[in-house]
């Protein structure tokens, strides 16, 4: 199998899993292991093509991004009604700081099948805990969320730096535990995903600039475009699904995937 075919396969996997709380990074690492697609350049590839899928979110939330952009131009950080720039900063900053501090350790120690399986199981348990939480819901939409909830989601998002936990699964779980509805938590999760992944992809490309060659960049472009096109088709349906389907179902899928790959890869 050529590297181009592998890039396309991984792009399809990314586009299908990015909007579900099943860990797209975990799927890419496990699939990459089966396809013998590994190494430093492969790690950067798996990070960058996630941005391709996340860019599909721009189509769904473009009006809200326009509003936030207008508020930035007017230097209106906190006076806007509902969700504002400060909510987004509070949700993004903790994981960004931790990633900057631990990025080398994360890439060298956690981008492998065994850590991913641990993340799938631990993240699934968190999702079950959140789904069964009896916390009174104080935020029906993301515009009802307060700064404390945004910061709490940001702190929980640090767990998603461990591949397998899932950024969407972790942050939606955090929202439920902090009093947000599943719809509000999902909307907020996907709204902040674009700047988060944009920053992570640019940072990783810069760090890996001396390790990548023209062939690596071509594969990244192929994977990026593939994941974007697949995600563009799936985004609306999958985001509606994640707002309605209880998190336990996704947790069961994660447990099953971890069990299958344990016997295929680890044993």
Protein Blocks (a to p, Z undefined) as FASTA:
>chain_A
ZZklmmmmmmmmmmmmmmpcehjmlmmmmmmmmnopgcjklmmmmmmmmmmmmmmmmmmm
mmmmmmmmmmmmnopaklpghjdfklmmmmmmmmmmmmmmmmmmmmmmmmcfklmmmmmm
mmmmmmmmmmmpcbdcfbfbfklpcfklmmmmmmmmmmmmpghjbpmlmmmmmmmmnopa
fklmmmmmmmmmmmmmmmmmmmmmmmmmmmpcfklmmmmmmmmmmmmmmmmmmmmmmmmm
mmmmcfklmmmmmmmmmmmmmmmmmZZ
